[in-house]
Amino acid sequence: MAASETSNGTALRYAFGNVLSFFILLLIGVLAFSIRLFSVIKYESVIHEFDPYFNYRVTQYLTKNGIYDFWNWFDDRTWYPLGRVIGGTVYPGLTLTAGTLYWILNSLNIPLSVETVCVFTAPIFSAFASWATYLLTKEVKGAGAGLTAAVLLAMVPSYISRSVAGSYDNEAVAIFALIFTFFLYIKTLNTGSLFYATLNAIAYFYMVCSWGGYTFIINLIPMHVLLCIVTGRYSSRLYIAYAPLVVLGTLLASLVPVVGFNAVLTSEHFGSFLVFIIIHVVALVYYIKGILSPKMFKVAVTLVLSIGLVVCCAVIAVLVALVASSPTKGWSGRSLSLLDPTYASKYIPIIASVSEHQPPTWPSYFMDINVLAFLVPAGIIACFSPLSDASSFVVLYIVTSVYFSGVMVRLMLVLAPAACIMSGIALSASFDVFTRSIKFQLPGVKGNSQVDAGDTSSEGVVAQNEVAKTDKNEEALKERPSKKNRKKEKEHVEKPSVKAQTKKRLLVLPFEASIIAILLLILLGAFYVVHSVWAAAEAYSAPSIVLTSYSHDGLHVFDDFREAYSWLSHNTEVDDKVASWWDYGYQTTAMANRTVIVDNNTWNNTHIATVGTAMSSPEKAAWEIFDSLDVKYVLVVFGGLVGYPSDDINKFLWMVRIGGGVFPHIKEPDYLRDGQYRIDSQATPTMLNCLMYKLSYYRFVETDGKAFDRVRRTEIGKKHFKLTHFEEVFTTHHWMVRIYKLKPQKNRIRGKAKKSRSKASSTTSTKRGETQRKNPWH
């Protein structure tokens, strides 16, 4: 009777805990969604940054023309005169996801615009990512750690920076796909279910569709499988978790047009195939061990290992032969930049010129993950007590993500989920120890270890699930095959270790120390919440297309970008070509609906180098380059008047480097004075006469009479000059965007006619000689 009452009470607590966990997860989803709405509340519902405008334009095309036209879309408004095949060069996951949401909402008679759906896609999937984090961490260390990790991910600033409302980029859905793929892998590893293995391959396919960072998955999981094999933790569950992923995942990945045969031909994927061969050799060895006698087993193992070694060497030889002809040995430029942080700066300046490809500073870690940086080591320690396949995977995840985040600041986004998982494990384990210590020393409970164990389990299903999960992991450890000739000995060793673990669980800390520790953890969490809300509201909510600044007389709004794109849309012909640096290509195409020469896709380095060469050349040479490309307008971004630092003058040296990489007559030292980049009176003549300098500082002296550049904090070197081949047609209110028109060629034709007529007259020949001695761009 007492046993049945105890079982009923336990079942009731489980049910109550599950319901409570559900409502907590619901609130976490609401938190993750709402904390990302500051950009809409403070500004307006608008697309942010540069790449999201291309994704928005593609989504518009998809919803209007359908998926078949999308796959076959040739965009003639970008990369003129080359164009771009959109369906074969874009990761379609984000576009198809937002398009599906749009079609579902409209089928339910919820008439939202495509722009509104795109703006709110990232906050919606941030909630999904939080729930996926709960599922992953629960598989590792229980429901308590899962809930803690989920609420941490909902607010982590690193993830908020890429998922605020309006940040319609690939990472908006890719982080959810990344975490969910890892969850299904761990779930398959814990259960050995082929159903979850199939779902894992499908989730991996969605990740491949969404982001080029899928290569992180297809390299991290083989590393973990190899780690398990080397440490003697092979099992049938490990085989089921990995083999279907490689086969089905690779087949599905090759269906994505932008990936195609790269799924089997590039070096990023070769590691997974090598581990695939190794795990089959190991599986064959374990199979033979079960059916042969020890003597025959030794002979068979020697044979299998010999054949396996020959096969591995043959595969490696084939792979080496495939990649030997490639100068990068089959690796992409970005992958080589991760393996060798100096590679991009040496060989691919177009990659090194992107700010998000630069290594982070130490303060950026505190800014993006805040106090989690101090909790991660504690989480790693907690994963080793006890160490399971799942916990070893998250340890490997945090180690690799820390390295990659140190190479490229953009990959702080990959570190954020790992840091939240480790911090959630650390906080959950700490609270479990401190609360158990307090309850153990309460009156009426003191000295009764059995009551303590019961009270700890009755604290809620969160703690109970953690204990159950720990016991489950211990049972799994006992069932796992060990190294040969040690199985019986290890079974005898494991039994006392379980008892030692039970004793360790019953150890308590002083009552006062536990109270103080809990208060400190709560204070640490409060600091994290305050910092995260501040980051969401102030640091990451402002759209780059609408800028603001505060001064003694209030808030100032700089809407120059949209002002310039609106002018282009209303005052130029539909077929006019606009030249600018590649940063502004996507926005010009999406907002002004005009053809651009280069954009943010950066797939053709020579084309970008041509634009960089034009900006670095004297006015006449630049006019000839742009005229050969049918350019009619040139757009430059200038921040010298208002102090906007991300202008083209600050980016100009990258234009010189990229242009000089293709056209050797452009040399960076020609633009530097004693190795320093200057625009003042000490600047070099080459710098003062290049097109970028002239288009940025034309008539700038009229603003204050001194031509003082607020970004460079100096007066410019050349203040009074005229343009001979370009004419200013529009400058925005704050001078942030300046648009120039190429003067027509008839001026040069008239000059040629005068030159031909002068050959028949000595008088005009003298005048022609005087005209030639004048330098039109000095």
C-alpha positions in Angstrom: 0.0 0.0 0.0 2.8 2.4 0.9 4.7 1.4 -2.2 1.7 2.2 -4.4 1.2 5.6 -2.7 4.9 6.4 -3.3 4.7 5.4 -7.0 1.5 7.5 -7.4 3.2 10.5 -5.8 6.2 10.1 -8.0 4.0 9.9 -11.1 2.1 13.0 -10.0 5.4 14.9 -9.5 6.5 13.8 -13.0 3.3 15.0 -14.6 3.4 18.3 -12.7 7.0 18.8 -13.7 6.3 18.1 -17.4 3.5 20.6 -17.4 5.7 23.2 -15.6 8.5 22.6 -18.0 6.1 23.1 -20.9 4.9 26.5 -19.7 8.5 27.6 -18.9 9.5 26.7 -22.4 6.6 28.7 -23.7 7.7 31.7 -21.7 11.3 31.3 -23.0 10.0 31.4 -26.6 8.0 34.5 -25.8 11.2 36.1 -24.3 13.3 35.1 -27.2 10.9 36.7 -29.7 10.1 39.8 -27.7 13.6 40.8 -26.8 14.4 41.1 -30.5 11.6 43.6 -31.3 13.5 46.7 -30.0 14.5 47.6 -33.6 10.8 47.6 -34.7 9.7 49.6 -31.6 12.5 52.2 -31.6 12.7 52.6 -35.4 10.3 50.9 -37.8 9.7 47.6 -39.5 12.6 47.7 -41.9 15.2 45.3 -43.3 18.7 45.7 -41.8 22.3 45.6 -43.1 23.3 44.7 -46.7 22.8 41.0 -47.4 19.3 40.9 -46.0 18.2 43.2 -48.8 19.2 40.6 -51.4 17.4 37.9 -49.5 14.3 40.1 -49.3 14.5 40.7 -53.0 14.8 37.0 -53.8 11.9 36.2 -51.4 9.8 38.8 -53.3 10.6 37.1 -56.6 9.8 33.6 -55.1 6.4 34.6 -53.7 5.5 36.4 -56.9 6.7 33.9 -59.6 6.8 30.5 -57.8 9.6 28.1 -57.0 10.3 26.9 -60.6 11.0 30.4 -61.9 13.1 31.0 -58.8 15.4 28.0 -59.6 15.8 29.2 -63.2 16.0 33.0 -62.4 18.8 34.8 -64.3 19.3 38.2 -62.7 20.5 40.7 -65.2 20.4 43.6 -62.7 23.5 42.5 -60.9 27.2 42.0 -62.0 26.6 43.8 -65.2 27.4 42.8 -67.9 27.8 39.2 -66.6 24.6 38.7 -64.6 24.0 36.0 -62.0 22.1 32.7 -61.9 20.3 33.1 -58.6 18.9 29.6 -58.2 22.3 28.0 -58.5 24.3 30.5 -56.4 22.2 31.1 -53.3 21.5 29.0 -50.2 17.7 28.6 -50.5 16.8 27.6 -47.0 16.0 31.1 -45.7 14.1 32.1 -48.8 12.0 29.0 -48.9 11.3 29.2 -45.2 10.0 32.8 -45.3 8.1 32.0 -48.6 6.4 29.1 -46.9 5.5 31.2 -43.9 4.0 33.8 -46.3 2.0 31.3 -48.2 0.7 29.7 -45.0 -0.4 33.0 -43.4 -2.1 34.2 -46.6 -3.9 30.8 -47.0 -5.2 31.5 -43.4 -6.4 34.9 -44.6 -3.7 36.7 -42.6 -2.7 39.4 -45.1 0.9 40.1 -44.2 3.3 41.6 -46.7 6.5 39.8 -47.7 8.5 42.4 -46.0 6.7 41.9 -42.7 7.3 38.2 -42.8 11.0 38.7 -43.6 11.4 41.1 -40.7 9.9 38.7 -38.2 11.4 35.5 -39.4 14.6 35.8 -37.3 12.8 36.4 -34.0 10.5 33.5 -34.6 13.4 31.1 -35.3 15.2 32.4 -32.3 12.4 30.9 -30.2 12.8 27.6 -32.1 16.5 27.7 -31.4 15.9 28.1 -27.7 13.6 25.1 -27.7 16.2 23.1 -29.7 18.8 24.1 -27.1 16.6 22.7 -24.4 16.2 19.4 -26.2 19.9 19.1 -26.8 21.0 20.0 -23.3 18.3 17.7 -21.8 19.8 14.8 -23.7 23.2 15.6 -22.2 22.5 16.5 -18.5 18.8 16.6 -17.9 15.8 18.9 -18.0 17.1 21.4 -15.4 20.2 22.1 -17.4 18.1 22.2 -20.6 15.8 24.9 -19.3 18.7 27.0 -18.0 20.5 26.7 -21.4 17.4 27.6 -23.3 16.8 30.8 -21.3 20.5 31.8 -21.7 20.4 31.3 -25.5 17.2 33.4 -25.7 19.1 36.4 -24.4 22.7 35.9 -25.4 23.9 39.1 -27.2 25.9 37.2 -29.8 22.8 35.5 -31.2 20.7 38.7 -30.8 23.1 40.6 -33.0 22.2 38.2 -35.9 18.5 37.6 -35.1 16.9 41.0 -34.3 13.7 41.8 -36.2 14.8 42.9 -39.6 18.0 40.9 -39.7 16.9 38.7 -42.6 20.1 36.8 -43.1 21.0 33.1 -43.5 22.0 32.8 -39.8 18.4 33.6 -38.8 17.4 30.0 -39.5 20.8 28.3 -39.7 21.5 28.5 -35.9 18.3 26.7 -35.2 19.1 24.1 -37.9 22.6 23.7 -36.4 21.4 23.1 -32.8 18.5 20.8 -33.9 20.9 18.7 -36.0 23.2 18.2 -33.0 20.2 17.3 -30.9 19.0 14.6 -33.2 22.6 13.2 -33.4 22.8 13.0 -29.6 19.3 11.6 -29.5 20.2 8.9 -31.9 23.4 8.2 -30.0 21.5 7.7 -26.8 18.7 5.6 -28.2 20.2 3.9 -31.2 17.0 4.6 -33.2 17.1 4.6 -36.9 14.1 6.9 -37.0 16.0 9.6 -35.3 19.0 8.9 -37.5 16.8 9.6 -40.6 15.5 12.8 -39.0 19.1 13.8 -38.3 19.9 13.5 -42.0 16.9 15.6 -42.9 17.8 18.3 -40.4 21.3 18.3 -41.8 19.8 18.8 -45.3 17.9 21.8 -44.0 21.1 23.2 -42.6 22.9 22.7 -45.9 20.1 24.6 -47.6 20.4 27.4 -45.1 24.1 28.3 -44.6 27.5 27.5 -45.9 28.5 26.8 -42.2 27.1 23.3 -42.6 30.7 22.2 -43.1 31.1 22.7 -39.3 28.6 19.9 -38.7 30.0 17.5 -41.2 33.4 17.9 -39.6 32.5 18.1 -35.9 30.4 14.9 -35.9 33.1 12.8 -37.5 35.6 14.2 -35.0 33.4 13.0 -32.2 32.9 9.6 -33.8 36.7 9.2 -34.2 37.1 10.3 -30.5 34.7 7.7 -29.3 36.4 5.0 -31.4 39.9 5.9 -30.2 38.8 6.0 -26.5 37.2 2.5 -26.8 33.6 3.8 -26.6 32.4 2.3 -29.9 28.8 0.8 -29.9 26.1 0.0 -32.3 24.3 3.2 -31.4 27.4 5.2 -32.5 27.3 3.4 -35.9 23.5 4.1 -36.3 24.0 7.7 -35.4 26.8 8.3 -37.9 26.5 6.0 -41.0 23.0 7.1 -42.1 24.0 10.7 -41.6 26.9 10.4 -44.0 25.0 8.4 -46.7 21.6 10.2 -46.6 23.1 13.6 -45.6 25.6 13.6 -48.5 22.9 12.5 -51.0 20.5 15.2 -49.9 23.2 17.9 -49.7 24.1 17.2 -53.4 20.6 18.1 -54.3 21.2 21.7 -53.3 22.3 23.5 -56.5 24.8 25.8 -54.8 26.5 22.7 -53.2 26.0 20.0 -55.9 29.0 17.7 -56.4 31.0 19.8 -54.0 29.5 17.5 -51.3 31.9 14.8 -52.5 34.6 16.7 -54.3 35.9 19.3 -51.8 38.3 18.8 -48.9 35.8 20.0 -46.3 33.9 16.7 -46.7 36.7 14.2 -47.0 37.2 13.8 -43.3 33.6 12.5 -42.9 34.3 9.9 -45.6 37.5 8.7 -44.0 35.8 8.3 -40.6 33.0 6.5 -42.5 35.5 3.9 -43.6 37.1 3.6 -40.2 33.8 3.0 -38.4 33.0 0.2 -40.8 36.3 -1.4 -40.1 35.8 -1.1 -36.4 32.2 -2.5 -36.7 33.5 -5.5 -38.6 36.1 -6.1 -36.0 33.5 -6.1 -33.2 31.2 -8.4 -35.3 34.0 -10.9 -35.9 34.9 -10.8 -32.2 31.4 -12.0 -31.3 31.4 -15.0 -33.6 35.0 -16.3 -33.5 37.2 -17.9 -30.8 40.0 -15.7 -29.3 42.6 -17.4 -31.4 40.8 -17.1 -34.7 39.8 -13.6 -33.7 43.5 -12.5 -33.6 44.0 -13.8 -37.1 40.9 -12.2 -38.4 41.6 -8.9 -36.9 45.1 -8.9 -38.5 43.5 -9.6 -41.8 40.7 -7.0 -41.5 43.1 -4.3 -40.2 45.5 -5.0 -43.1 42.7 -4.8 -45.7 41.3 -1.7 -44.0 44.6 0.0 -44.0 45.0 -0.8 -47.7 41.6 0.6 -48.4 42.2 3.8 -46.4 45.6 4.3 -48.1 43.9 3.9 -51.5 41.1 6.3 -50.6 43.7 8.8 -49.4 45.7 8.4 -52.6 42.5 9.1 -54.7 41.6 12.1 -52.6 45.2 13.5 -52.9 45.1 13.0 -56.7 41.7 14.8 -56.9 42.9 17.9 -55.0 46.5 18.0 -56.1 45.6 20.0 -59.2 43.9 22.7 -57.1 46.1 25.5 -55.8 44.1 25.5 -52.6 44.1 21.6 -52.4 40.4 21.5 -52.6 39.7 23.9 -49.8 37.6 27.0 -50.2 39.1 30.4 -49.4 37.1 30.9 -46.2 38.0 27.4 -45.0 41.7 28.1 -45.5 41.2 31.4 -43.6 39.9 29.4 -40.6 42.7 26.9 -40.7 45.4 29.5 -41.4 44.3 32.9 -40.1 46.9 34.7 -42.2 45.9 33.1 -45.5 43.2 35.6 -46.5 45.4 38.7 -45.8 48.2 37.2 -48.0 46.3 35.8 -50.9 42.6 36.8 -50.9 42.2 40.5 -49.9 38.5 40.4 -50.8 37.9 38.0 -47.8 40.2 39.9 -45.5 38.4 43.2 -46.3 35.1 42.1 -44.8 34.9 43.4 -41.2 33.1 40.3 -39.9 36.0 38.1 -41.1 38.5 39.9 -38.8 39.6 38.2 -35.5 37.7 39.4 -32.5 39.1 41.4 -29.6 39.0 40.3 -26.0 36.3 42.8 -25.1 34.0 41.4 -27.8 33.8 38.1 -25.9 32.5 39.9 -22.8 30.2 41.9 -25.0 28.7 39.0 -26.9 28.6 36.2 -24.3 29.1 38.2 -21.1 29.3 36.2 -17.9 28.9 32.9 -19.8 32.7 33.2 -20.5 33.3 32.5 -16.8 30.7 29.7 -16.5 31.9 27.7 -19.5 34.9 26.1 -17.6 32.6 25.0 -14.8 30.3 23.4 -17.4 33.2 21.5 -19.0 34.1 20.1 -15.6 30.5 19.1 -14.9 30.5 17.2 -18.3 33.2 14.9 -16.9 31.1 13.7 -14.0 30.2 11.3 -15.4 31.6 11.5 -18.9 29.2 10.1 -21.5 29.1 10.1 -25.3 26.7 13.1 -25.2 28.8 15.1 -22.8 32.0 14.4 -24.7 30.3 15.8 -27.8 29.4 19.1 -26.2 32.9 19.4 -24.8 34.3 18.9 -28.3 31.7 21.4 -29.6 32.8 24.2 -27.2 36.5 23.6 -27.8 36.2 23.8 -31.6 33.9 26.8 -31.5 36.2 28.7 -29.2 39.0 28.2 -31.8 36.9 29.3 -34.8 35.5 32.3 -33.0 39.0 33.4 -32.2 39.8 33.4 -35.9 36.7 35.1 -37.3 34.4 37.4 -35.3 31.4 36.2 -37.3 31.8 32.8 -35.8 31.1 34.1 -32.3 27.6 33.1 -33.5 28.6 29.4 -33.5 30.2 29.8 -30.1 27.1 31.3 -28.5 25.0 28.0 -28.4 27.9 26.0 -27.0 28.6 28.6 -24.3 24.9 28.6 -23.3 24.8 24.8 -23.1 27.9 24.7 -20.9 26.7 27.6 -18.8 23.3 25.9 -18.4 25.0 22.7 -17.2 27.2 24.6 -14.8 24.4 26.7 -13.3 22.0 23.7 -13.0 24.7 21.5 -11.3 25.6 24.4 -9.0 22.0 25.1 -7.9 21.5 21.3 -7.4 24.5 21.1 -5.0 23.7 24.3 -3.1 19.9 23.6 -2.7 20.7 20.0 -1.6 23.1 21.3 1.0 20.5 23.7 2.3 17.7 21.1 2.5 20.0 18.5 4.1 20.7 20.9 7.0 17.1 22.0 7.5 15.5 21.0 10.9 13.8 17.6 10.7 16.0 16.5 7.7 19.4 16.8 9.2 21.3 13.5 9.3 18.8 11.5 7.3 20.4 10.8 4.0 17.4 8.8 2.7 15.0 11.7 3.4 17.5 14.0 1.7 17.5 11.8 -1.3 13.7 11.8 -1.3 13.5 15.5 -0.8 16.0 16.2 -3.6 14.0 14.1 -6.0 10.7 15.7 -4.9 12.1 19.2 -5.5 10.5 19.0 -8.9 10.8 17.1 -12.1 13.6 19.3 -13.2 16.0 17.9 -10.5 14.5 14.5 -10.7 15.1 14.3 -14.4 18.7 15.3 -13.8 19.2 12.4 -11.4 17.3 10.0 -13.6 19.4 11.1 -16.5 22.6 10.6 -14.5 21.5 7.1 -13.6 20.6 6.4 -17.1 24.0 7.5 -18.3 25.7 5.3 -15.6 23.7 2.3 -16.8 24.7 3.1 -20.4 28.3 3.2 -19.4 28.0 -0.2 -17.7 26.4 -1.7 -20.8 28.9 -0.2 -23.3 31.6 -2.7 -24.6 35.0 -2.0 -23.3 38.5 -2.8 -24.5 39.4 -6.4 -25.1 40.6 -8.6 -22.2 39.3 -6.0 -19.6 35.6 -6.5 -19.7 35.2 -8.5 -16.5 37.7 -6.4 -14.6 36.0 -3.2 -15.6 32.6 -4.5 -14.5 34.0 -5.1 -11.0 35.6 -1.6 -11.0 32.4 0.1 -12.1 30.2 -1.1 -9.2 32.2 0.7 -6.5 32.4 3.8 -8.7 28.6 4.0 -8.7 28.6 3.7 -4.9 31.3 6.4 -4.7 29.2 8.6 -7.0 26.2 8.1 -4.6 28.3 9.1 -1.6 29.6 12.1 -3.5 26.0 13.1 -4.3 25.3 13.1 -0.6 28.1 15.4 0.3 27.0 18.8 1.5 28.4 22.3 1.9 28.0 24.6 4.9 24.6 26.2 5.2 25.8 29.8 5.1 28.2 29.2 2.2 25.3 27.6 0.2 23.1 30.6 0.8 25.8 33.1 -0.2 26.6 31.1 -3.3 23.0 31.0 -4.4 22.7 34.8 -3.9 25.8 35.3 -5.9 24.5 33.1 -8.8 21.3 35.1 -8.8 23.2 38.3 -8.9 25.3 37.0 -11.8 22.1 36.1 -13.6 20.6 39.5 -13.0 23.7 41.1 -14.4 23.5 38.9 -17.5 19.9 39.9 -18.0 20.6 43.6 -17.7 23.5 43.4 -20.1 21.5 41.3 -22.6 18.5 43.7 -22.6 20.9 46.7 -23.0 22.6 45.0 -26.0 19.3 44.2 -27.6 17.9 47.7 -27.1 21.0 49.8 -27.8 23.9 48.0 -29.4 22.2 45.7 -31.9 18.7 47.2 -32.6 19.8 50.0 -34.9 19.4 49.2 -38.6 22.5 50.2 -40.6 20.4 51.9 -43.2 18.9 54.3 -40.7 21.5 55.9 -38.3 21.0 57.8 -35.1 23.1 59.9 -32.8 22.5 61.7 -29.5 23.7 65.1 -28.6 22.9 67.9 -26.2 19.9 69.0 -28.3 18.3 65.5 -28.6 18.2 62.6 -31.0 19.4 63.0 -34.6 18.2 60.6 -37.3 20.3 60.1 -40.5 18.2 58.7 -43.3 20.6 59.5 -46.1 20.8 56.0 -47.6 17.2 55.7 -48.3 17.1 59.3 -49.5 19.8 58.5 -52.0 18.2 55.2 -53.2 14.9 57.0 -53.5 16.5 59.7 -55.7 18.0 57.0 -57.9 14.7 55.3 -58.2 12.8 58.5 -59.2 15.4 60.4 -61.2 17.2 57.9 -63.3 16.2 55.6 -66.2 15.3 52.0 -65.4 18.2 50.7 -67.5 20.9 53.0 -66.0 23.9 51.3 -64.5 25.2 52.4 -61.1 28.8 51.9 -59.9 29.7 51.8 -56.3 31.9 49.7 -54.0 30.5 46.2 -53.6 29.2 46.9 -50.0 26.2 48.8 -51.4 25.3 46.6 -54.4 22.5 44.6 -52.7 20.8 47.8 -51.3 21.0 49.6 -54.7 19.4 46.7 -56.5 16.7 46.1 -53.9 15.8 49.7 -53.0 16.6 51.7 -56.1 15.9 48.9 -58.6 18.9 49.8 -60.7 21.6 47.7 -62.3 24.9 47.5 -60.4 28.3 46.4 -61.5 29.3 44.5 -58.3 27.5 43.5 -55.2 27.9 41.7 -51.9 28.1 38.2 -53.4 31.8 38.9 -54.3 32.0 35.9 -56.6 34.1 37.6 -59.3 37.3 39.0 -57.9 38.3 40.5 -61.3 35.1 42.5 -61.6 35.5 43.9 -58.1 39.2 44.7 -58.8 38.1 46.6 -61.9 35.8 48.9 -59.8 38.6 49.2 -57.2 41.0 50.2 -60.0 38.7 52.9 -61.3 38.2 54.4 -57.8 42.0 54.4 -57.4 42.8 55.9 -60.8 42.9 59.6 -61.9 39.6 61.0 -63.1 40.2 60.5 -66.8 41.3 56.9 -66.5 38.4 56.2 -64.1 36.0 57.7 -66.6 37.3 55.4 -69.4 36.9 52.3 -67.1 33.3 53.2 -66.1 32.4 54.2 -69.6 33.6 50.8 -70.9 31.1 49.2 -68.4 28.2 51.4 -69.5 28.1 53.1 -66.1 26.1 56.3 -66.0 26.2 57.1 -62.2 28.8 56.6 -59.5 27.7 56.4 -55.9 30.2 57.0 -53.0 29.6 57.0 -49.2 31.2 59.9 -47.3 31.2 60.4 -43.6 33.6 63.3 -43.1 30.8 65.8 -42.4 28.8 63.9 -39.7 31.6 61.6 -38.4 30.3 58.3 -40.0 33.4 56.0 -39.9 32.3 53.3 -42.3 32.7 55.4 -45.4 34.5 54.8 -48.6 37.6 56.8 -47.7 38.2 54.4 -44.7 37.6 51.4 -47.1 39.8 52.9 -49.8 43.0 51.0 -49.1 41.1 47.7 -49.6 40.0 49.0 -53.0 43.7 49.7 -53.8 44.8 46.2 -52.5 42.1 44.3 -54.4 42.6 46.3 -57.6 46.4 45.9 -57.3 46.0 42.2 -57.0 44.7 42.0 -60.5 46.1 45.2 -62.2 49.8 45.5 -61.1 50.0 49.2 -62.0 47.9 50.0 -58.9 50.5 49.9 -56.0 49.5 50.5 -52.4 52.8 52.4 -51.5 51.8 55.1 -54.0 48.9 56.1 -51.7 50.9 56.1 -48.5 53.2 58.7 -47.0 56.0 57.0 -45.1 53.7 54.0 -44.6 50.8 56.0 -43.3 47.5 56.5 -44.9 46.8 60.3 -45.0 44.3 62.6 -46.7 45.7 65.9 -45.3 48.4 68.2 -46.8 51.0 65.4 -46.4 49.1 63.0 -48.6 50.7 61.7 -51.8 49.8 63.2 -55.2 48.5 59.9 -56.3 46.1 59.9 -53.3 45.0 63.5 -53.8 44.3 63.0 -57.6 42.5 59.6 -57.4 38.8 59.5 -58.2 37.7 58.4 -54.7 39.3 61.4 -53.1 37.8 63.8 -55.6 34.2 62.4 -55.4 34.3 62.3 -51.6 35.7 65.8 -51.0 34.3 67.7 -54.0 32.9 71.1 -52.6 33.6 69.9 -49.1 35.3 73.2 -48.3 32.0 74.9 -48.7 30.5 73.2 -45.6 32.7 75.0 -43.0 35.3 76.9 -44.9 38.1 74.7 -43.6 37.2 71.3 -45.1 37.7 69.5 -41.7 37.1 65.8 -41.8 35.5 64.6 -38.6 36.3 61.0 -39.1 40.0 61.4 -39.9 40.1 64.5 -37.6 42.2 66.6 -39.9 41.8 69.2 -42.7 42.0 67.7 -46.1 45.0 68.3 -48.3 43.4 69.4 -51.5 40.4 71.7 -51.0 39.7 73.6 -54.2 39.4 71.5 -57.4 37.0 70.9 -60.3 35.7 67.8 -61.9 36.2 67.5 -65.6 34.7 64.1 -66.5 32.1 63.7 -63.7 29.3 66.1 -62.5 27.6 66.1 -59.1 23.9 65.3 -59.5 22.8 64.6 -55.9 24.2 64.8 -52.4 22.0 63.8 -49.4 21.1 66.1 -46.5 24.1 65.1 -44.3 26.5 64.5 -47.2 26.6 60.8 -46.4 25.8 59.6 -49.9 27.0 61.5 -53.0 26.0 60.6 -56.6 27.8 61.7 -59.7 27.0 61.3 -63.3 29.5 60.6 -66.1 29.8 63.5 -68.5 28.8 62.5 -72.0 31.3 61.4 -74.5 30.5 64.1 -77.0 32.8 66.5 -75.1 35.7 64.2 -76.1 34.4 63.9 -79.7 34.3 67.6 -80.0 37.9 67.7 -78.7 38.9 65.2 -81.4 37.2 67.2 -84.1 39.1 70.3 -83.0 42.3 68.3 -83.0 41.7 67.1 -86.6 40.9 70.6 -87.8 44.0 72.0 -86.2 46.3 70.0 -88.5 45.3 72.2 -91.5 46.0 75.5 -89.7 49.2 76.6 -88.1 47.3 79.1 -86.0 45.0 76.5 -84.5 48.1 74.2 -84.1 49.6 76.7 -81.8 46.4 77.0 -79.8 46.2 73.2 -79.7 49.7 73.0 -78.2 48.7 75.4 -75.5 45.6 73.4 -74.7 47.7 70.2 -74.5 50.0 71.7 -71.9 47.0 72.2 -69.5 46.4 69.3 -67.1 42.6 69.0 -66.9 42.5 67.1 -63.6 45.1 69.1 -61.5 
